[in-house]
Amino acid sequence: MGQDLKPPTSFWLVAIFALLWNIIEIYFSSYEIDFLQENSTTEEFEKIQSLPFWYIIVFMVALFSEMLGSFMLFMRKKIATKFFAIALISLLFIEFYWLIVFDIKKTSIVFYAIIPAVVIAIATFLYFYSKRATKKGWLK
């Protein structure tokens, strides 16, 4: 009971990757609007600017819950799994909303397929990795 299991080196690599990934994700999110303005038509960009306020809130929840999950993973806290679950659910919601409501296929395959797939894949990995780390006793 109360045994503190030392996580392997791979755990620390994943925790550092998660922190770096989220810093990069927040950085690039701040430049996404500029990129879209330069690479889309006026009509497409006006549609993008008309995103509802709740979408922006859900997007922020996704970004910051994943960042908090990364910090909690690095600090070896079980709550990381909850933060990653919130991030994954909100990311799935906003990415599907983005694909369904906006016809972004014409603008860029990077924004249409590659970035959403990578973001969802990493969020899924972090969620299941944190669940596994909790099961193995690496998170307290």
C-alpha positions as CSV (number, residue, x, y, z in Angstrom):
1,M,0.0,0.0,0.0
2,G,1.2,3.6,-0.6
3,Q,4.0,2.2,-2.7
4,D,5.4,4.9,-5.0
5,L,6.3,3.2,-8.3
6,K,9.0,4.9,-10.2
7,P,7.9,5.4,-13.9
8,P,10.2,4.3,-16.7
9,T,12.2,6.8,-18.8
10,S,9.6,6.4,-21.6
11,F,7.0,8.0,-19.2
12,W,9.2,11.1,-18.8
13,L,9.7,11.3,-22.5
14,V,6.0,11.2,-23.1
15,A,5.4,13.8,-20.4
16,I,8.0,16.1,-21.9
17,F,6.6,15.5,-25.4
18,A,3.1,16.4,-24.1
19,L,4.3,19.6,-22.6
20,L,6.2,20.6,-25.8
21,W,3.3,19.5,-28.0
22,N,0.9,21.7,-26.1
23,I,3.2,24.8,-26.2
24,I,3.5,24.3,-29.9
25,E,-0.2,23.8,-30.3
26,I,-1.0,27.0,-28.5
27,Y,1.6,28.9,-30.4
28,F,0.3,27.7,-33.8
29,S,-3.3,28.3,-32.8
30,S,-2.5,31.9,-32.3
31,Y,-1.3,32.2,-36.0
32,E,-4.1,30.0,-37.5
33,I,-6.4,32.9,-38.3
34,D,-3.6,34.8,-40.1
35,F,-2.8,31.8,-42.2
36,L,-6.4,31.2,-43.1
37,Q,-6.9,34.9,-44.0
38,E,-4.0,34.7,-46.4
39,N,-5.0,31.4,-47.9
40,S,-8.7,31.6,-48.3
41,T,-11.2,33.6,-50.3
42,T,-13.0,36.6,-48.7
43,E,-16.2,34.6,-48.5
44,E,-14.5,31.7,-46.8
45,F,-12.7,33.9,-44.3
46,E,-15.9,35.8,-43.5
47,K,-17.5,32.5,-42.7
48,I,-14.6,31.5,-40.5
49,Q,-14.9,34.8,-38.6
50,S,-18.5,34.1,-38.0
51,L,-17.8,31.2,-35.7
52,P,-20.2,31.2,-32.8
53,F,-18.8,32.3,-29.4
54,W,-19.4,28.9,-27.8
55,Y,-17.1,27.4,-30.4
56,I,-14.3,29.6,-29.2
57,I,-15.0,28.6,-25.6
58,V,-14.9,24.9,-26.4
59,F,-11.7,25.4,-28.4
60,M,-10.1,27.2,-25.4
61,V,-11.4,24.4,-23.1
62,A,-9.7,21.8,-25.3
63,L,-6.4,23.7,-25.5
64,F,-6.1,24.5,-21.8
65,S,-7.4,21.1,-20.5
66,E,-4.8,19.4,-22.6
67,M,-2.2,21.7,-21.3
68,L,-3.3,21.1,-17.7
69,G,-3.3,17.4,-18.4
70,S,0.2,17.6,-19.6
71,F,1.3,19.5,-16.5
72,M,-0.5,17.0,-14.3
73,L,1.1,14.1,-16.2
74,F,4.5,15.6,-15.6
75,M,3.7,16.1,-11.9
76,R,2.4,12.4,-11.8
77,K,-1.1,13.3,-10.8
78,K,-4.1,11.0,-11.6
79,I,-6.2,14.0,-12.5
80,A,-4.3,14.2,-15.8
81,T,-6.6,11.5,-17.2
82,K,-9.6,13.7,-16.5
83,F,-8.1,16.7,-18.2
84,F,-7.1,14.6,-21.2
85,A,-10.6,13.1,-21.4
86,I,-12.1,16.7,-21.5
87,A,-9.6,17.7,-24.1
88,L,-10.3,14.7,-26.3
89,I,-14.1,15.1,-26.2
90,S,-13.9,18.8,-26.9
91,L,-11.4,18.4,-29.7
92,L,-13.5,15.7,-31.3
93,F,-16.5,18.1,-31.1
94,I,-14.7,21.1,-32.6
95,E,-12.9,19.2,-35.3
96,F,-16.1,17.5,-36.5
97,Y,-18.0,20.9,-36.3
98,W,-15.2,22.5,-38.3
99,L,-15.4,19.8,-41.0
100,I,-19.2,19.7,-41.2
101,V,-20.0,23.4,-41.0
102,F,-17.1,24.8,-43.0
103,D,-16.2,23.5,-46.5
104,I,-12.5,23.8,-45.7
105,K,-11.6,21.1,-48.2
106,K,-11.1,23.8,-50.9
107,T,-8.8,25.9,-48.7
108,S,-6.0,23.5,-47.6
109,I,-5.6,19.8,-47.1
110,V,-3.4,20.6,-44.1
111,F,-6.3,22.3,-42.3
112,Y,-8.8,19.9,-43.7
113,A,-7.2,16.5,-42.9
114,I,-3.7,16.5,-41.6
115,I,-3.9,18.8,-38.6
116,P,-7.2,17.5,-37.3
117,A,-6.0,13.9,-37.6
118,V,-2.7,14.6,-35.9
119,V,-4.4,16.6,-33.1
120,I,-7.0,13.9,-32.4
121,A,-4.4,11.1,-32.6
122,I,-2.2,12.8,-30.1
123,A,-5.1,13.7,-27.8
124,T,-6.3,10.1,-27.9
125,F,-2.8,8.8,-27.2
126,L,-2.3,11.1,-24.2
127,Y,-5.7,10.1,-22.8
128,F,-5.0,6.3,-23.0
129,Y,-1.4,6.7,-22.0
130,S,-2.5,8.5,-18.8
131,K,-5.1,5.8,-18.1
132,R,-2.3,3.2,-18.5
133,A,0.1,5.2,-16.3
134,T,-2.6,5.4,-13.6
135,K,-3.2,1.6,-13.8
136,K,0.5,0.9,-13.5
137,G,0.7,3.1,-10.4
138,W,2.9,5.8,-12.0
139,L,0.3,8.5,-11.2
140,K,-0.8,9.3,-7.7
